[in-house]
Amino acid sequence: MRQLRTRAFRTGIPAAGVLLLAALAVTSCAAPAAAPGDPPRAEARPHELETHGDVRVDEYYWLRERENPEVIAYLEAENAYVDAALAHTEALQESVFAEIRSRVVEDDSSVPYRDGDYWYYTRYEEGKQYPIHGRRPADGDVFGGDQAPEVEEVLIDVNEIAEGKEYTAVRPSVSPDHRILAYGVDDVGRRFYTVRFKDLSTGEILADEIPDVTANLVWAADSATLFYVRQDPDTLRAYQVYRHRLGSTAPDELVYEEPDETFSVFLGRTQSRKYLLATSSHTLRTEVRILRADDPGGDFAVFEPRGERHEYSVDHLGDRFWVRTNDRAPNFRLMSTAEGDTRRAAWREELPHRDDVLFAGFELFDRFLVLAERREGLEQLRIEPMGGGGSGDGSVTGHDLDFGEPTYSAGLGVNPDPSSGTLRYVYQSLTTPRSVFDYDPATREKTLRKQDQVLGGFDSANYRSERLWATAGDGTQVPVSLVYRPDLRPEEGGSPLLLYGYGSYGSSMDASFSSPLLSLIDRGFVYAIAHIRGGEEMGRSWYENGKLLHKKNTFTDFIAAAEHLAAEGYADPDRIYAMGGSAGGLLVGAVFTMRPDLWDGVVARVPFVDVVTTMLDASIPLTTFEWDEWGDPREREYYDYMLSYSPYDNVEARDYPHLLVTTGLHDSQVQYWEPAKWVARLRANKTDDNLLLLETNMGAGHGGASGRYDRYRETALVYAFLLDLAGAGES
């Protein structure tokens, strides 16, 4: 199980000191002092928060003090309590961890993609936690296996960088001439990267170094100028674009600063590689700036000024810009315009708006265009011959790709070369492992380049996936995807059910494959995904009806899905479990509060649960540019509505289900204190004897552990918690 020594590493306090502080925290915060085996109780220190004349008392506000030794001690005490409470599942955790690891091909590699004169890929070596980024010359058939291993060039071995560290994230970017590697390194998990440079011809690490920036990097065409984005040190809003010239001792030049605190900035480049893009984004508005890649000293020019509720994205190929826009098109439409005239009045419609289809994205090729769409809740890829000034030769006609399963996930792969006659896409389902295909739109021939291998005798024929529709309270039909083993599911509905959801930001949760989930399914669990409002599964209106003053639809949809699965015999009503993370953590936190009778247990991972206080505090991350997602509580209407569902503000003296909450001390998106305060308040108020556990990764952020085996450990803990509750711990 997890070691206290590991947790203490990043605090800078010797392990013995942490033990002492943890003991003091449990003793001083408890009334009376906690006996061995009793949960820790944070001391209540009332803090008044007044808004609109309404006074809320937050007795655990002090847990925000990240550097306070008492806070660290409390989190460590909670971690120790998790160890004690789940000590009886240690063998089960080890068994599940071993299963998950045994299914993985440890010396695996991604499918290479060609860029210029090289094939690029990532690979893992057996027993190592992190990837190795490599490339090979494109002078042989990389898929035919006729290249000797010695032709590999290792760009960067993340295992070497991660040596002796608890957390490591590396984001590489190769220059256009393929000679220089820029790579950002984050060794905390708070998404502050230090960018370094490697000369790939000599292996030398250059003297240039850029500290405390994002990993969003884009090269100019000269391969000597790199643009990057700097974030605010407190709010973490990405708002400044800088220009760095290799070898220069002059300070980097500020190219653009986004003045509106509700916008953030990210960089990209067009498919043609002719233009660099600096996109200022807001929940409901976009403004794109462009710069010719061969003019690295130039200024970014506005493509189309930001407008009220106008969202758009830009790409370029040939002599035209292509624009996905919601201008008079809630589900978006596709426009194009001549390279020399970006005015909206000059845009020409290429794909009209459709009420029943969400136009989600596109990929440009010389001879054809690929449209990513959503119809009836499912992802679709549609091929159309290139028009609008492109060089289509008539060999491609319009058609859809057929995926042949009731529920699945499909999307575009890496396609860096627009002159290619081949589309790379990725497909998977709840029963089909992730598969990478190359597709010829002219002949309609699919070539499977790789399907992830699942060791240990996995056979997709042993599993069944379905897609059902649950009826929400307002009559809305909510799609639900599920998977189970028919030979292990009792006909009378006696199976434990794990229901997963998200439902925010228009982010759709599709039915993808997960080999770790087999450890639940092979023990009789039914696993389901509720495609609830707040995502975009059913179009833009699906998102609009699950945000702001419609946010509660997200929660009631999820409840309706659970009730439907129980009513249809897919779940034992006494063994229904909910899981979600981040905004999905808000989802399960809300339904945990709204319908505590429905769940036997809930897993809330890095949950956003202190909604009102966070959205009133513009000094912390994710606040200012999310008011259009959740509402601005400085307005009374939104304040009252958010207060009515915020999990932290709705804790009562009552019975609650079993609850496991996870967080990371360095989380840059949902601050650790939200789940910590929630658990503290629940512990002080709940009237039951059910488990209430808070697991804090003291050396990571929002995404949890960075090493692949460490992530398996975290998963094994969660699964053991669920299996133990469900009485399904035996293999």
C-alpha positions in Angstrom: 0.0 0.0 0.0 1.0 3.7 -0.2 3.9 4.6 2.1 3.9 7.7 4.4 7.5 8.2 3.4 6.4 8.8 -0.2 3.7 11.2 0.8 6.2 13.2 3.0 8.7 13.6 0.1 7.3 16.8 -1.3 6.4 18.5 2.0 10.0 19.0 2.8 9.4 17.7 6.3 11.2 14.6 7.5 8.9 11.5 7.7 9.2 11.4 11.5 8.1 15.1 11.6 5.1 14.3 9.4 4.1 11.5 11.7 4.3 13.9 14.7 2.3 16.6 12.9 -0.3 14.1 11.8 -0.8 12.9 15.3 -1.0 16.5 16.6 -3.6 17.3 13.8 -5.8 14.4 14.8 -5.5 15.2 18.4 -5.9 19.0 18.3 -8.6 19.0 15.7 -10.7 16.4 17.3 -13.1 17.0 20.2 -12.6 14.8 22.1 -9.2 13.3 21.0 -9.6 10.6 18.3 -8.9 7.1 19.4 -6.8 4.8 17.1 -8.9 3.8 14.2 -11.2 6.8 14.5 -11.3 9.2 11.5 -9.4 12.5 11.8 -11.6 15.6 12.3 -10.5 19.0 11.1 -11.0 21.7 13.6 -13.9 24.0 12.9 -12.8 27.6 12.6 -15.8 29.6 11.5 -15.2 32.1 8.7 -18.0 34.3 7.4 -18.6 34.9 3.7 -21.2 37.5 2.9 -22.7 37.9 -0.6 -26.0 39.7 -1.5 -26.6 40.1 2.3 -26.5 36.4 2.7 -23.9 35.2 5.2 -22.4 31.7 4.8 -20.3 30.3 7.6 -17.4 28.2 6.3 -15.8 26.5 9.3 -13.1 24.8 7.1 -12.0 27.8 5.1 -8.6 27.6 6.8 -7.8 24.4 4.9 -7.0 26.7 1.9 -3.6 27.4 3.5 -1.4 25.1 1.4 1.8 25.9 3.2 0.3 25.6 6.7 1.8 22.5 8.5 -1.5 21.9 10.2 -3.2 21.6 6.7 -0.5 19.1 5.6 -0.8 17.2 8.8 -4.6 16.9 8.4 -4.2 15.6 4.8 -1.6 13.1 5.9 -3.9 12.0 8.8 -6.7 11.4 6.3 -4.3 9.4 4.1 -3.3 7.3 7.1 -7.0 6.8 7.8 -7.6 5.5 4.2 -4.8 3.0 4.8 -6.3 1.8 8.0 -9.9 1.7 6.7 -8.9 -0.2 3.6 -6.2 -2.4 5.2 -8.5 -5.4 4.8 -8.5 -4.9 1.1 -4.7 -4.8 0.7 -4.6 -8.3 -0.9 -7.4 -7.3 -3.2 -5.6 -4.1 -4.2 -2.5 -6.1 -5.0 -4.5 -8.6 -7.0 -6.3 -5.9 -9.0 -3.0 -4.1 -9.6 -1.4 -7.3 -10.8 -4.3 -8.0 -13.1 -4.2 -4.5 -14.6 -0.5 -4.7 -15.2 -0.6 -8.2 -16.5 -3.0 -7.2 -19.3 -0.6 -4.5 -20.6 2.1 -5.0 -23.2 4.8 -3.3 -21.2 7.2 -2.8 -24.1 4.5 -1.2 -26.3 4.8 1.4 -29.0 2.4 3.9 -30.7 1.7 3.7 -34.4 4.4 5.8 -36.2 3.3 8.8 -38.2 5.3 10.3 -41.0 6.4 14.0 -40.8 8.9 15.0 -43.3 11.8 12.6 -43.6 11.0 10.8 -40.3 8.5 8.4 -38.7 7.7 9.6 -35.2 6.4 7.5 -32.3 6.5 6.9 -28.6 7.3 3.6 -26.9 7.5 2.1 -23.5 10.1 -0.4 -22.2 9.2 -3.2 -19.8 9.3 -2.2 -16.2 9.6 1.6 -16.9 7.0 4.2 -15.9 7.4 6.7 -18.7 7.5 6.9 -22.5 10.5 7.2 -24.8 9.9 9.6 -27.7 11.7 8.4 -30.8 11.9 8.6 -34.6 13.3 6.6 -37.5 14.3 7.7 -41.0 11.5 7.5 -43.6 13.6 5.5 -46.0 12.0 2.1 -45.4 8.6 0.5 -44.7 8.2 1.1 -41.0 5.1 -1.1 -41.0 6.8 -3.9 -42.8 9.5 -4.3 -40.2 12.5 -3.9 -42.6 14.2 -1.3 -40.5 16.9 -2.4 -38.1 16.5 -1.3 -34.4 19.8 0.6 -34.6 18.3 3.2 -36.9 16.2 4.5 -34.0 17.0 8.0 -32.8 15.8 8.6 -29.2 14.5 12.2 -29.0 14.0 12.1 -25.2 13.7 9.4 -22.6 11.2 10.7 -20.0 12.4 8.0 -17.6 15.7 9.7 -17.3 14.1 13.1 -16.6 11.8 11.5 -14.0 14.6 9.8 -12.1 14.1 10.4 -8.3 11.0 12.5 -8.8 7.4 11.8 -7.6 5.8 13.5 -10.6 7.0 14.2 -14.1 5.2 15.4 -17.2 7.1 16.1 -20.5 5.7 17.8 -23.6 8.0 17.7 -26.7 7.8 19.8 -29.9 10.2 19.2 -32.8 11.2 22.2 -35.0 10.0 22.3 -38.7 13.5 21.4 -40.0 13.5 18.4 -37.5 16.9 19.5 -36.0 15.8 21.0 -32.6 13.6 19.5 -29.9 11.9 21.9 -27.5 10.4 20.1 -24.5 8.6 21.4 -21.4 9.1 19.6 -18.0 6.7 19.8 -15.1 7.9 18.0 -11.9 5.1 19.1 -9.6 1.8 18.7 -11.5 0.7 22.3 -11.4 1.3 22.7 -15.1 4.2 25.1 -14.8 6.7 23.9 -17.3 10.4 24.7 -17.8 11.2 24.6 -21.5 14.6 23.3 -22.6 16.1 22.7 -26.0 18.1 19.8 -27.5 20.1 19.8 -30.7 19.1 16.5 -32.3 22.1 16.4 -34.6 24.6 16.4 -31.7 22.5 15.4 -28.7 23.6 18.6 -26.9 21.2 20.3 -24.5 21.3 24.0 -25.4 21.8 26.8 -22.9 18.4 28.3 -23.7 15.8 27.8 -20.9 12.4 29.2 -20.3 11.0 28.7 -16.8 7.4 28.7 -15.4 5.4 28.7 -18.6 2.7 26.5 -20.2 3.7 23.6 -22.5 1.8 25.2 -25.4 4.7 25.8 -27.9 4.7 26.5 -31.6 7.7 26.9 -33.9 8.1 29.5 -36.7 9.2 28.3 -40.1 12.8 29.3 -39.5 13.2 26.6 -36.8 15.0 29.2 -34.7 12.0 31.1 -33.3 9.7 29.6 -30.7 6.4 31.1 -29.5 5.1 30.1 -26.1 2.4 31.1 -23.6 2.9 32.3 -20.1 0.2 32.0 -17.4 -0.7 34.2 -14.5 1.1 32.8 -11.4 -2.0 33.0 -9.2 -5.0 32.4 -11.5 -3.0 30.2 -13.9 -4.9 32.0 -16.8 -2.8 31.6 -20.0 -2.7 35.2 -21.3 0.7 36.2 -22.7 2.3 35.1 -25.9 6.1 35.5 -26.0 8.7 35.1 -28.8 12.0 33.3 -28.0 15.0 33.3 -30.4 17.4 30.4 -30.0 20.8 31.6 -28.7 19.7 35.1 -28.0 20.7 36.7 -24.7 18.0 39.4 -25.1 14.8 39.1 -23.0 12.1 37.3 -24.8 9.6 39.6 -26.5 6.0 39.9 -25.4 4.0 39.5 -28.6 0.5 39.6 -27.3 -1.3 40.0 -24.0 -4.9 39.1 -23.5 -6.4 41.9 -21.4 -9.8 40.3 -20.8 -9.6 38.2 -17.6 -12.5 36.0 -19.0 -10.3 34.8 -21.9 -7.3 32.5 -22.2 -4.9 32.1 -25.1 -3.5 29.1 -26.8 -1.2 28.6 -29.9 -1.5 26.4 -32.9 -0.6 26.2 -36.6 -2.6 25.5 -39.7 -2.6 22.3 -41.7 -0.7 24.0 -44.4 1.9 25.1 -41.8 1.8 28.5 -43.5 0.3 30.3 -40.6 0.6 30.3 -36.8 -2.6 30.8 -34.8 -3.1 32.6 -31.4 -6.6 31.9 -30.3 -8.2 33.8 -27.4 -11.0 31.6 -26.1 -13.9 32.2 -23.8 -16.8 29.9 -23.0 -19.0 31.7 -25.6 -16.6 33.8 -27.7 -13.5 33.3 -29.8 -10.9 35.6 -31.4 -8.2 34.2 -33.6 -5.0 36.0 -34.6 -2.8 34.8 -37.5 0.9 35.3 -38.3 2.7 33.9 -41.4 5.1 31.2 -40.2 7.8 32.6 -42.4 7.6 36.0 -40.7 8.7 35.2 -37.2 9.4 38.8 -36.3 6.0 40.0 -37.4 2.8 40.8 -35.5 -0.3 38.6 -35.1 -3.2 40.1 -37.0 -6.9 39.6 -36.0 -8.6 37.2 -38.3 -12.2 38.1 -37.2 -12.9 40.3 -34.2 -14.6 38.7 -31.2 -18.3 39.1 -31.2 -21.1 38.3 -28.7 -21.6 34.5 -28.5 -19.5 34.0 -31.7 -17.3 30.9 -31.5 -15.1 29.9 -34.4 -11.9 28.1 -35.3 -9.6 28.5 -38.3 -7.5 26.3 -40.6 -5.7 26.9 -43.9 -4.8 24.9 -47.0 -4.1 26.0 -50.5 -5.2 29.5 -51.0 -8.1 29.5 -48.6 -8.9 29.7 -44.9 -11.5 27.3 -43.6 -13.7 28.4 -40.7 -15.9 26.4 -38.3 -18.4 28.9 -36.9 -21.6 29.1 -34.9 -22.7 32.3 -36.7 -26.4 31.7 -37.3 -25.6 28.1 -36.7 -26.0 26.7 -33.2 -24.7 23.3 -34.3 -21.9 25.0 -36.4 -21.3 25.2 -40.1 -18.2 25.3 -42.3 -17.2 28.4 -44.3 -14.2 29.3 -46.4 -12.7 32.5 -47.5 -9.9 33.7 -49.8 -6.5 34.0 -48.2 -6.4 37.7 -48.7 -9.8 38.5 -47.3 -10.8 37.2 -43.8 -13.8 39.5 -43.3 -16.9 37.6 -42.2 -18.8 39.2 -45.0 -16.5 37.4 -47.5 -17.0 34.0 -46.0 -18.5 31.4 -48.3 -20.7 28.5 -46.9 -19.2 25.1 -47.6 -21.3 23.0 -45.2 -24.7 24.3 -44.0 -26.1 24.2 -40.5 -28.2 21.1 -39.6 -30.6 21.0 -36.7 -30.0 17.3 -36.1 -26.2 17.1 -36.6 -23.4 18.7 -34.6 -20.5 19.7 -36.8 -17.7 19.0 -34.3 -14.5 19.5 -36.4 -12.7 18.9 -39.6 -9.4 17.9 -41.2 -8.1 19.3 -44.5 -6.4 17.3 -47.3 -5.5 18.3 -50.8 -8.1 15.9 -52.4 -10.7 15.5 -49.7 -12.2 16.9 -46.5 -13.0 15.0 -43.3 -15.9 16.1 -41.2 -16.2 15.0 -37.6 -19.9 15.0 -36.7 -22.3 13.9 -34.0 -25.6 12.3 -35.0 -28.0 10.8 -32.4 -25.3 10.9 -29.8 -22.7 9.0 -31.8 -19.5 10.2 -33.4 -19.3 10.1 -37.2 -16.6 10.7 -39.7 -17.8 11.9 -43.1 -15.6 12.2 -46.2 -16.3 14.9 -48.8 -14.3 15.7 -52.0 -12.3 18.9 -51.5 -14.0 22.0 -52.9 -13.7 25.7 -52.3 -10.6 26.2 -54.3 -9.0 22.8 -53.3 -7.4 20.4 -55.8 -9.9 17.6 -55.7 -9.5 15.2 -58.7 -12.9 13.5 -58.6 -11.6 10.2 -57.2 -13.3 10.8 -53.8 -17.1 10.9 -53.4 -19.0 11.8 -50.3 -19.6 9.0 -47.8 -19.6 8.0 -44.1 -17.3 5.6 -42.4 -19.3 2.6 -41.1 -18.2 1.5 -37.6 -20.7 -1.3 -37.1 -21.3 -1.3 -33.3 -24.2 0.2 -31.2 -21.9 2.4 -29.2 -18.3 3.4 -29.7 -15.7 6.2 -29.9 -14.2 7.3 -33.2 -12.0 10.3 -34.1 -9.2 11.7 -36.2 -5.7 10.5 -35.7 -2.4 12.3 -36.5 -2.5 13.5 -40.1 0.3 16.0 -40.6 0.6 15.7 -44.4 -2.3 17.2 -46.4 -0.9 15.7 -49.7 -1.5 12.2 -48.3 -4.2 10.2 -49.9 -4.7 8.4 -46.6 -6.7 9.4 -43.5 -5.6 8.1 -40.1 -8.4 7.6 -37.6 -8.8 5.9 -34.2 -11.7 3.7 -33.3 -12.6 1.8 -30.1 -15.7 0.7 -28.2 -16.5 -0.8 -24.8 -15.6 -4.2 -26.2 -13.0 -3.3 -28.9 -9.6 -2.1 -27.8 -8.2 1.1 -29.3 -7.5 0.6 -32.9 -5.6 2.8 -35.4 -6.6 2.6 -39.0 -5.3 4.1 -42.3 -8.2 4.7 -44.7 -8.1 5.4 -48.4 -11.2 7.5 -49.2 -10.9 6.8 -53.0 -10.9 2.9 -52.7 -12.6 2.9 -49.3 -10.1 0.4 -48.1 -9.3 0.2 -44.3 -5.8 -0.9 -43.1 -5.6 -1.8 -39.4 -2.2 -0.5 -38.3 -2.6 -1.5 -34.7 -5.1 -2.7 -32.2 -4.0 -2.5 -28.6 -3.2 -5.9 -27.4 -4.8 -7.0 -24.1 -2.9 -9.9 -22.5 -4.3 -12.5 -20.2 -6.8 -14.2 -22.6 -9.1 -11.3 -23.3 -11.8 -12.1 -25.9 -14.2 -9.4 -26.9 -16.8 -12.1 -27.6 -17.1 -12.6 -23.9 -18.5 -9.1 -23.4 -21.6 -7.4 -24.6 -22.2 -3.7 -25.1 -25.5 -2.0 -25.5 -27.0 1.5 -25.9 -30.2 2.3 -24.0 -32.4 5.4 -23.5 -33.4 6.6 -20.1 -36.3 9.0 -19.7 -35.5 12.1 -17.6 -38.1 13.8 -15.4 -38.9 16.4 -18.1 -39.4 13.6 -20.8 -35.9 14.0 -22.4 -34.4 10.8 -23.7 -30.9 10.3 -22.3 -28.6 7.9 -24.1 -26.7 5.3 -21.9 -23.9 3.1 -23.0 -23.1 -0.1 -21.1 -21.0 -3.2 -21.1 -21.1 -6.4 -19.1 -20.4 -10.1 -19.3 -23.6 -12.0 -20.2 -22.4 -15.1 -18.4 -21.9 -13.2 -15.1 -25.0 -11.0 -15.2 -28.0 -12.5 -13.3 -31.2 -12.2 -15.3 -33.1 -11.0 -12.2 -31.0 -7.8 -12.0 -28.6 -8.8 -9.2 -25.5 -7.2 -10.7 -23.5 -4.4 -9.1 -23.5 -1.3 -11.4 -20.8 1.4 -11.8 -22.3 4.5 -13.5 -19.9 7.1 -14.9 -20.7 10.6 -16.1 -19.3 14.1 -16.7 -21.8 16.5 -18.3 -20.0 19.8 -18.5 -18.2 22.2 -20.9 -19.8 20.5 -23.9 -17.4 17.7 -23.4 -18.9 14.4 -24.6 -18.1 11.1 -22.9 -17.9 8.4 -25.5 -17.8 4.7 -25.2 -14.1 3.9 -25.1 -12.2 0.8 -24.2 -10.5 0.4 -20.8 -8.6 -2.8 -20.0 -8.4 -1.9 -16.2 -12.3 -2.0 -16.1 -12.1 -5.7 -16.9 -11.2 -6.2 -13.2 -14.7 -5.0 -12.3 -16.6 -6.5 -15.2 -14.9 -9.9 -14.8 -16.2 -9.9 -11.2 -19.8 -9.3 -12.3 -20.0 -5.5 -12.5 -22.1 -3.8 -15.2 -20.3 -0.6 -16.3 -22.3 2.2 -17.8 -21.8 5.7 -19.1 -24.6 8.2 -18.9 -24.4 10.7 -21.8 -26.1 13.4 -19.8 -26.9 17.0 -20.7 -24.0 19.4 -20.3 -22.0 17.5 -22.9 -22.6 17.7 -26.6 -23.6 14.2 -27.4 -26.9 15.2 -28.8 -25.9 18.5 -30.3 -25.3 22.0 -29.0 -28.7 22.3 -27.3 -27.6 19.3 -25.2 -24.9 21.5 -23.8 -26.9 24.6 -23.5 -29.6 22.7 -21.5 -27.0 21.4 -19.0 -25.3 24.6 -17.9 -26.0 27.9 -16.1 -29.6 28.0 -14.9 -30.2 24.5 -16.4 -27.3 22.8 -14.6 -29.6 20.6 -12.5 -30.6 18.8 -15.7 -27.1 17.2 -15.6 -27.8 15.7 -12.2 -31.4 14.6 -12.8 -30.4 12.9 -16.1 -27.7 10.9 -14.2 -30.2 9.9 -11.6 -32.7 8.9 -14.3 -30.1 6.7 -16.0 -29.3 4.9 -12.7 -33.0 4.3 -12.0 -33.6 3.1 -15.6 -30.8 0.6 -15.4 -32.2 -0.8 -12.2 -35.7 -0.9 -13.5 -34.6 -2.8 -16.6 -32.7 -5.4 -14.6 -29.2 -4.3 -15.3 -28.4 -3.4 -11.7 -29.1 -4.6 -8.2 -30.9 -1.5 -6.7 -28.9 -2.0 -3.5 -25.5 -2.0 -5.3 -25.4 1.0 -7.5 -22.2 3.1 -7.5 -21.4 6.5 -9.1 -18.1 7.8 -10.3 -16.9 11.1 -11.8 -14.0 13.4 -11.8 -13.4 17.2 -11.8 -16.7 18.6 -13.1 -17.9 15.0 -13.1 -16.9 15.1 -9.4 -19.4 17.9 -9.0 -22.0 15.7 -10.8 -21.5 12.8 -8.4 -21.2 15.1 -5.4 -24.6 16.7 -6.4 -26.4 13.3 -6.9 -24.8 12.1 -3.6 -26.5 14.9 -1.9 -29.8 14.9 -3.9 -30.4 11.2 -3.8 -28.3 9.6 -1.0 -30.8 6.6 -1.0 -29.9 5.7 -4.6 -26.2 4.9 -4.1 -24.4 2.3 -2.1 -21.2 4.1 -2.8 -19.7 7.1 -4.7 -16.2 7.8 -6.0 -15.5 11.5 -6.5 -12.1 12.2 -8.1 -10.7 15.7 -7.9 -14.2 17.0 -7.4 -15.4 20.6 -8.0 -17.7 20.7 -5.0 -17.4 24.2 -3.4 -19.0 25.9 -6.4 -20.2 29.2 -4.9 -17.0 30.1 -3.0 -14.8 29.2 -5.9 -16.8 31.1 -8.5 -16.8 34.2 -6.3 -13.0 34.1 -6.0 -11.4 35.6 -9.1 -7.9 35.1 -7.6 -7.9 31.3 -8.1 -7.8 29.2 -11.3 -10.8 28.5 -13.4 -13.0 31.3 -12.1 -13.1 34.3 -14.4 -13.3 32.5 -17.7 -15.9 30.0 -16.5 -18.7 32.4 -15.4 -20.5 31.6 -18.7 -20.4 27.9 -17.8 -21.6 28.0 -14.2 -22.9 31.5 -13.9 -21.5 34.6 -12.1 -22.6 34.4 -8.5 -22.1 38.1 -8.1 -25.5 38.2 -9.7 -28.2 37.1 -7.2 -30.0 34.8 -9.6 -26.9 32.7 -10.2 -25.8 32.9 -6.6 -29.1 31.4 -5.4 -29.2 28.7 -8.1 -25.6 27.6 -7.6 -26.1 27.6 -3.8 -29.1 25.2 -4.3 -26.9 22.4 -5.7 -23.3 23.1 -4.5 -22.4 19.9 -2.6 -20.3 21.7 0.1 -23.2 24.1 0.8 -25.8 21.4 1.0 -24.2 19.1 3.6 -26.8 18.2 6.2 -27.1 16.0 9.4 -28.3 12.9 7.7 -27.2 9.5 6.4 -25.0 9.3 3.3 -23.6 6.5 1.1 -20.1 5.3 1.3 -17.7 7.9 -0.3 -14.2 7.8 -1.5 -12.8 11.2 -2.5 -9.4 11.7 -4.3 -7.4 14.9 -4.8 -3.9 16.2 -5.5 -2.1 18.7 -3.4 -0.8 20.6 -6.5 -4.0 20.4 -8.5 -4.1 23.4 -10.8 -7.8 23.1 -11.8 -9.7 22.0 -8.8 -7.9 23.1 -5.7 -7.2 20.4 -3.1 -9.1 22.3 -0.4 -12.5 21.8 -2.1 -12.6 18.0 -1.6 -10.8 18.4 1.7 -13.3 20.9 3.1 -16.2 18.8 1.8 -15.0 15.7 3.5 -14.3 17.6 6.8 -17.9 19.0 6.8 -19.4 15.7 5.9 -17.5 14.0 8.7 -18.8 16.5 11.2 -22.4 16.2 10.1 -23.2 12.8 8.7 -25.2 10.5 11.0 -24.2 7.1 9.5 -21.3 4.7 10.0 -20.5 4.4 6.3 -17.0 4.9 5.0 -15.9 8.5 4.3 -12.3 8.5 2.8 -10.1 11.3 1.5 -7.0 10.2 -0.4 -4.6 13.1 -1.3 -1.7 12.5 -3.7 0.9 14.8 -2.0 3.1 14.9 -5.1 0.7 15.3 -8.0 -2.0 17.6 -9.5 -5.3 17.3 -11.3 -4.4 14.2 -13.4 -3.1 12.2 -10.5 0.1 10.1 -10.7 2.2 10.6 -13.8 3.9 7.2 -14.0 1.8 4.5 -15.6 2.3 2.0 -12.8 1.5 4.6 -10.2 -1.7 5.3 -12.0 -2.6 1.6 -11.9 -2.0 1.7 -8.1 -4.5 4.5 -7.8 -7.0 2.6 -10.0 -6.6 -0.5 -7.9 -7.4 1.4 -4.7 -10.6 2.7 -6.2 -11.7 -0.7 -7.6 -10.9 -2.5 -4.4 -13.1 0.1 -2.6 -16.0 -0.7 -5.0 -15.5 -4.4 -5.0 -15.4 -4.6 -1.3 -18.6 -2.6 -0.9 -20.3 -4.8 -3.5 -19.1 -8.0 -2.0 -17.5 -8.9 -5.3 -13.9 -9.0 -4.2 -13.3 -12.6 -4.9 -12.0 -13.5 -8.4 
